[in-house]
Amino acid sequence: MKQITAVVRPSKVDAIKTALVAIDILGMTINDVRGFGRQKGQIERYRGNEFTVEFLPKVRITTVVADDKVDAAIAAITEAARTGEIGDGKIFVTPVETAIRIRTGDRGETAL
C-alpha cells in the first residue's frame, strides 16, 4: 500500500475527487493549507498599495491506495490538477506498512 499526498490548487479539488472516484478510489482526506514553492508567493494590490502574499492557499489531499492503483491514481491527479502554470502543486508517494479499519478490525488492503 502507498499513501499519496497531493498539494494542489483549491480550484482543482472537485476535479481531482471526480477523477479518483472514477478509478474506484473512494477514501481521501482533504486539508486547507498554505505554502509556497517555486512560485514564491504573489504580489497583490489593494487600494493602490502593493503587498506580497508569501504563503498561498493550497489544498492537501491524502489517500491510501493498493500498490496496483498507484500509477492510475497519480495519473488521475496529475491530469485533473494540471493547468500548465507555475503553482500546480506536487504529489508525494510514501509506503504504508498497514491499515486497520476500526469498525471491523480488517487489516491491510481490505481495510481500504
SELUMKOL-662064 format. One record per residue (C-alpha): residue number from 1; residue in one letter; x, y, z. Coordinates in Angstrom, 2 decimals. Layout:
<recs>
<rec num="NUM" residu="a" c1="X" c2="Y" c3="Z"/>
...
</recs>
This chain:
<recs>
<rec num="1" residu="m" c1="0.00" c2="0.00" c3="0.00"/>
<rec num="2" residu="k" c1="1.07" c2="3.57" c3="-0.65"/>
<rec num="3" residu="q" c1="-0.03" c2="6.90" c3="0.75"/>
<rec num="4" residu="i" c1="-0.44" c2="9.56" c3="-1.92"/>
<rec num="5" residu="t" c1="-0.33" c2="13.16" c3="-0.77"/>
<rec num="6" residu="a" c1="-1.08" c2="15.86" c3="-3.31"/>
<rec num="7" residu="v" c1="-0.76" c2="19.59" c3="-2.62"/>
<rec num="8" residu="v" c1="-2.84" c2="21.38" c3="-5.25"/>
<rec num="9" residu="r" c1="-4.77" c2="24.50" c3="-6.14"/>
<rec num="10" residu="p" c1="-8.08" c2="24.81" c3="-4.24"/>
<rec num="11" residu="s" c1="-9.96" c2="25.23" c3="-7.52"/>
<rec num="12" residu="k" c1="-8.91" c2="21.72" c3="-8.63"/>
<rec num="13" residu="v" c1="-10.23" c2="19.73" c3="-5.66"/>
<rec num="14" residu="d" c1="-13.59" c2="18.77" c3="-7.20"/>
<rec num="15" residu="a" c1="-11.94" c2="17.67" c3="-10.46"/>
<rec num="16" residu="i" c1="-9.42" c2="15.55" c3="-8.55"/>
<rec num="17" residu="k" c1="-12.13" c2="13.96" c3="-6.41"/>
<rec num="18" residu="t" c1="-14.14" c2="13.12" c3="-9.51"/>
<rec num="19" residu="a" c1="-11.07" c2="11.65" c3="-11.24"/>
<rec num="20" residu="l" c1="-10.20" c2="9.46" c3="-8.24"/>
<rec num="21" residu="v" c1="-13.76" c2="8.22" c3="-7.76"/>
<rec num="22" residu="a" c1="-13.84" c2="7.32" c3="-11.47"/>
<rec num="23" residu="i" c1="-10.95" c2="4.87" c3="-10.92"/>
<rec num="24" residu="d" c1="-12.58" c2="3.46" c3="-7.76"/>
<rec num="25" residu="i" c1="-10.52" c2="5.30" c3="-5.16"/>
<rec num="26" residu="l" c1="-13.11" c2="6.38" c3="-2.63"/>
<rec num="27" residu="g" c1="-11.38" c2="7.36" c3="0.62"/>
<rec num="28" residu="m" c1="-9.50" c2="10.61" c3="0.92"/>
<rec num="29" residu="t" c1="-8.78" c2="13.34" c3="3.45"/>
<rec num="30" residu="i" c1="-8.65" c2="17.00" c3="2.45"/>
<rec num="31" residu="n" c1="-6.99" c2="19.82" c3="4.41"/>
<rec num="32" residu="d" c1="-6.75" c2="23.52" c3="3.64"/>
<rec num="33" residu="v" c1="-3.08" c2="24.50" c3="3.87"/>
<rec num="34" residu="r" c1="-0.87" c2="27.45" c3="2.96"/>
<rec num="35" residu="g" c1="2.59" c2="27.36" c3="1.50"/>
<rec num="36" residu="f" c1="4.95" c2="28.29" c3="-1.29"/>
<rec num="37" residu="g" c1="7.40" c2="26.65" c3="-3.63"/>
<rec num="38" residu="r" c1="8.96" c2="27.98" c3="-6.79"/>
<rec num="39" residu="q" c1="6.01" c2="30.32" c3="-7.06"/>
<rec num="40" residu="k" c1="7.40" c2="32.23" c3="-4.04"/>
<rec num="41" residu="g" c1="4.08" c2="33.88" c3="-3.27"/>
<rec num="42" residu="q" c1="2.45" c2="36.56" c3="-5.34"/>
<rec num="43" residu="i" c1="2.03" c2="40.31" c3="-5.40"/>
<rec num="44" residu="e" c1="-1.45" c2="41.62" c3="-4.60"/>
<rec num="45" residu="r" c1="-2.75" c2="45.15" c3="-4.99"/>
<rec num="46" residu="y" c1="-5.25" c2="46.71" c3="-2.62"/>
<rec num="47" residu="r" c1="-6.31" c2="50.35" c3="-2.80"/>
<rec num="48" residu="g" c1="-3.25" c2="51.24" c3="-4.83"/>
<rec num="49" residu="n" c1="-0.77" c2="49.58" c3="-2.48"/>
<rec num="50" residu="e" c1="1.23" c2="46.50" c3="-3.36"/>
<rec num="51" residu="f" c1="1.94" c2="43.77" c3="-0.85"/>
<rec num="52" residu="t" c1="3.36" c2="40.28" c3="-1.12"/>
<rec num="53" residu="v" c1="1.37" c2="37.22" c3="-0.12"/>
<rec num="54" residu="e" c1="4.13" c2="34.76" c3="0.71"/>
<rec num="55" residu="f" c1="2.03" c2="31.74" c3="1.67"/>
<rec num="56" residu="l" c1="-0.56" c2="30.87" c3="-0.94"/>
<rec num="57" residu="p" c1="-3.71" c2="28.87" c3="-0.18"/>
<rec num="58" residu="k" c1="-3.46" c2="25.24" c3="-1.27"/>
<rec num="59" residu="v" c1="-5.31" c2="22.01" c3="-0.53"/>
<rec num="60" residu="r" c1="-3.62" c2="18.82" c3="0.66"/>
<rec num="61" residu="i" c1="-5.35" c2="15.64" c3="-0.48"/>
<rec num="62" residu="t" c1="-4.26" c2="12.41" c3="1.18"/>
<rec num="63" residu="t" c1="-5.33" c2="8.92" c3="0.20"/>
<rec num="64" residu="v" c1="-4.01" c2="5.40" c3="0.69"/>
<rec num="65" residu="v" c1="-4.23" c2="3.02" c3="-2.26"/>
<rec num="66" residu="a" c1="-3.27" c2="-0.53" c3="-3.13"/>
<rec num="67" residu="d" c1="0.08" c2="-0.89" c3="-4.89"/>
<rec num="68" residu="d" c1="-1.60" c2="-1.78" c3="-8.19"/>
<rec num="69" residu="k" c1="-3.58" c2="1.52" c3="-8.21"/>
<rec num="70" residu="v" c1="-0.70" c2="3.91" c3="-7.51"/>
<rec num="71" residu="d" c1="0.13" c2="4.74" c3="-11.14"/>
<rec num="72" residu="a" c1="-3.53" c2="5.22" c3="-12.04"/>
<rec num="73" residu="a" c1="-4.07" c2="7.50" c3="-9.04"/>
<rec num="74" residu="i" c1="-1.02" c2="9.60" c3="-9.88"/>
<rec num="75" residu="a" c1="-2.15" c2="9.92" c3="-13.50"/>
<rec num="76" residu="a" c1="-5.69" c2="10.89" c3="-12.45"/>
<rec num="77" residu="i" c1="-4.48" c2="13.55" c3="-10.00"/>
<rec num="78" residu="t" c1="-1.92" c2="14.94" c3="-12.45"/>
<rec num="79" residu="e" c1="-4.44" c2="15.19" c3="-15.29"/>
<rec num="80" residu="a" c1="-7.14" c2="16.78" c3="-13.10"/>
<rec num="81" residu="a" c1="-4.81" c2="19.26" c3="-11.35"/>
<rec num="82" residu="r" c1="-2.66" c2="20.43" c3="-14.26"/>
<rec num="83" residu="t" c1="-3.12" c2="23.95" c3="-15.60"/>
<rec num="84" residu="g" c1="0.35" c2="24.24" c3="-17.08"/>
<rec num="85" residu="e" c1="1.13" c2="27.24" c3="-14.88"/>
<rec num="86" residu="i" c1="3.60" c2="27.50" c3="-12.04"/>
<rec num="87" residu="g" c1="1.91" c2="26.58" c3="-8.75"/>
<rec num="88" residu="d" c1="0.01" c2="23.49" c3="-9.96"/>
<rec num="89" residu="g" c1="1.35" c2="21.55" c3="-6.97"/>
<rec num="90" residu="k" c1="3.20" c2="18.40" c3="-6.03"/>
<rec num="91" residu="i" c1="2.46" c2="14.71" c3="-5.44"/>
<rec num="92" residu="f" c1="4.30" c2="12.66" c3="-2.82"/>
<rec num="93" residu="v" c1="4.14" c2="8.86" c3="-2.56"/>
<rec num="94" residu="t" c1="5.16" c2="7.09" c3="0.64"/>
<rec num="95" residu="p" c1="4.91" c2="3.45" c3="1.74"/>
<rec num="96" residu="v" c1="2.26" c2="2.40" c3="4.25"/>
<rec num="97" residu="e" c1="3.04" c2="-0.53" c3="6.49"/>
<rec num="98" residu="t" c1="-0.55" c2="-1.42" c3="7.33"/>
<rec num="99" residu="a" c1="-4.07" c2="-0.05" c3="7.53"/>
<rec num="100" residu="i" c1="-6.74" c2="-1.07" c3="10.04"/>
<rec num="101" residu="r" c1="-10.47" c2="-0.43" c3="9.72"/>
<rec num="102" residu="i" c1="-11.54" c2="0.36" c3="13.27"/>
<rec num="103" residu="r" c1="-15.17" c2="-0.75" c3="12.86"/>
<rec num="104" residu="t" c1="-14.42" c2="-4.28" c3="11.64"/>
<rec num="105" residu="g" c1="-10.77" c2="-4.84" c3="12.51"/>
<rec num="106" residu="d" c1="-9.94" c2="-5.50" c3="8.84"/>
<rec num="107" residu="r" c1="-6.23" c2="-5.14" c3="8.11"/>
<rec num="108" residu="g" c1="-4.17" c2="-4.39" c3="5.03"/>
<rec num="109" residu="e" c1="-5.75" c2="-3.67" c3="1.67"/>
<rec num="110" residu="t" c1="-9.14" c2="-5.00" c3="2.79"/>
<rec num="111" residu="a" c1="-9.27" c2="-2.10" c3="5.25"/>
<rec num="112" residu="l" c1="-9.14" c2="0.40" c3="2.41"/>
</recs>
